[in-house]
């Protein structure tokens, strides 16, 4: 499996509209891509008053 193929699948999901986070996670898992949260993520959420998606 190539990372390029992951991006193609992700692009297909985006073409169909806003992708379901569960589907994105399933594709990432299939390509053995780890889910990471950058250390700056909480600061961005707080600074801009954002609410993360339910699965985040």
C-alpha positions as CSV (number, residue, x, y, z in Angstrom):
1,X,0.0,0.0,0.0
2,X,1.3,3.4,-0.9
3,X,0.6,6.7,0.9
4,X,-0.4,8.0,-2.6
5,X,-3.3,5.6,-2.6
6,X,-4.4,6.8,0.8
7,X,-4.6,10.3,-0.6
8,X,-6.6,9.1,-3.7
9,X,-9.1,7.4,-1.4
10,X,-9.3,10.5,0.7
11,X,-9.8,12.7,-2.4
12,X,-12.7,10.4,-3.5
13,X,-14.4,10.9,-0.1
14,X,-14.0,14.7,-0.4
15,X,-15.5,14.7,-3.9
16,X,-18.6,13.1,-2.4
17,X,-19.0,16.0,0.1
18,X,-17.7,16.4,3.6
19,X,-16.2,13.1,4.6
20,X,-17.4,11.1,7.6
21,X,-14.5,11.2,10.2
22,X,-15.2,7.5,10.9
23,X,-14.6,6.7,7.2
24,X,-11.4,8.7,7.2
25,X,-10.2,6.9,10.3
26,X,-11.0,3.5,8.7
27,X,-9.0,4.4,5.6
28,X,-6.1,5.6,7.7
29,X,-6.1,2.4,9.7
30,X,-6.1,0.3,6.5
31,X,-2.9,2.1,5.5
32,X,-1.5,1.8,9.0
33,X,-1.3,5.5,9.5
34,X,-1.2,6.5,13.2
35,X,-3.6,9.1,14.5
36,X,-1.6,11.8,16.1
37,X,-2.6,15.0,17.9
38,X,0.0,17.8,17.5
39,X,0.9,19.4,20.7
40,X,-0.3,22.8,19.4
41,X,-3.9,21.5,18.7
42,X,-5.4,22.4,22.1
43,X,-4.0,26.0,21.7
44,X,-5.6,26.4,18.2
45,X,-8.9,25.2,19.5
46,X,-8.8,27.6,22.5
47,X,-7.4,30.5,20.6
48,X,-10.1,30.4,17.9
49,X,-13.0,29.1,20.0
50,X,-13.2,25.9,17.9
51,X,-15.0,22.7,18.8
52,X,-13.3,19.5,17.6
53,X,-15.3,16.8,15.8
54,X,-16.8,14.3,18.2
55,X,-14.2,11.6,17.4
56,X,-11.2,13.9,17.9
